[in-house]
């Protein structure tokens, strides 16, 4: 529920988020970043 103070709507962080946080997202980000770094390293080593 929203609580009205002045003309603004004030919500708790959980209400404002309106979703759940999944831990898998950080693993996908970390793994994909590592794969990109490896791919660039391989591309650099093969071009030199």
C-alpha positions as a Markdown table, in Angstrom:
| # | Residue | x | y | z |
|---|---|---|---|---|
| 1 | Unk | 0.0 | 0.0 | 0.0 |
| 2 | Unk | 1.2 | 3.5 | -0.7 |
| 3 | Unk | 1.4 | 6.1 | 2.0 |
| 4 | Unk | 0.7 | 9.7 | 1.0 |
| 5 | Unk | 2.9 | 12.3 | 2.6 |
| 6 | Unk | 2.7 | 15.7 | 0.9 |
| 7 | Unk | 1.8 | 15.1 | -2.8 |
| 8 | Unk | 4.5 | 12.4 | -3.1 |
| 9 | Unk | 3.9 | 8.7 | -3.0 |
| 10 | Unk | 6.2 | 6.9 | -0.5 |
| 11 | Unk | 6.8 | 3.2 | -0.8 |
| 12 | Unk | 9.1 | 0.8 | 0.9 |
| 13 | Unk | 12.0 | -0.6 | -1.2 |
| 14 | Unk | 10.2 | -4.0 | -1.5 |
| 15 | Unk | 7.0 | -2.4 | -2.8 |
| 16 | Unk | 8.9 | -0.2 | -5.2 |
| 17 | Unk | 10.9 | -3.1 | -6.6 |
| 18 | Unk | 7.8 | -5.1 | -7.5 |
| 19 | Unk | 9.8 | -8.2 | -8.2 |
| 20 | Unk | 12.1 | -10.7 | -6.7 |
| 21 | Unk | 15.9 | -10.7 | -7.0 |
| 22 | Unk | 17.4 | -13.8 | -8.4 |
| 23 | Unk | 21.0 | -14.7 | -7.5 |
| 24 | Unk | 21.5 | -16.4 | -10.9 |
| 25 | Unk | 21.7 | -13.0 | -12.6 |
| 26 | Unk | 25.1 | -12.2 | -11.0 |
| 27 | Unk | 26.5 | -15.5 | -12.1 |
| 28 | Unk | 25.4 | -15.1 | -15.7 |
| 29 | Unk | 26.9 | -11.6 | -15.7 |
| 30 | Unk | 30.2 | -12.9 | -14.2 |
| 31 | Unk | 30.5 | -15.8 | -16.5 |
| 32 | Unk | 29.6 | -13.8 | -19.6 |
| 33 | Unk | 32.1 | -11.1 | -18.7 |
| 34 | Unk | 34.8 | -13.7 | -18.2 |
| 35 | Unk | 34.0 | -15.4 | -21.5 |
| 36 | Unk | 34.3 | -12.0 | -23.3 |
| 37 | Unk | 37.7 | -11.3 | -21.7 |
| 38 | Unk | 38.9 | -14.8 | -22.8 |
| 39 | Unk | 37.6 | -14.3 | -26.3 |
| 40 | Unk | 39.4 | -10.9 | -26.6 |
| 41 | Unk | 42.6 | -12.4 | -25.2 |
| 42 | Unk | 42.4 | -15.3 | -27.7 |
| 43 | Unk | 41.7 | -12.8 | -30.6 |
| 44 | Unk | 44.6 | -10.7 | -29.5 |
| 45 | Unk | 47.0 | -13.6 | -29.2 |
| 46 | Unk | 46.1 | -15.0 | -32.6 |
| 47 | Unk | 46.4 | -11.6 | -34.4 |
| 48 | Unk | 49.9 | -10.9 | -33.0 |
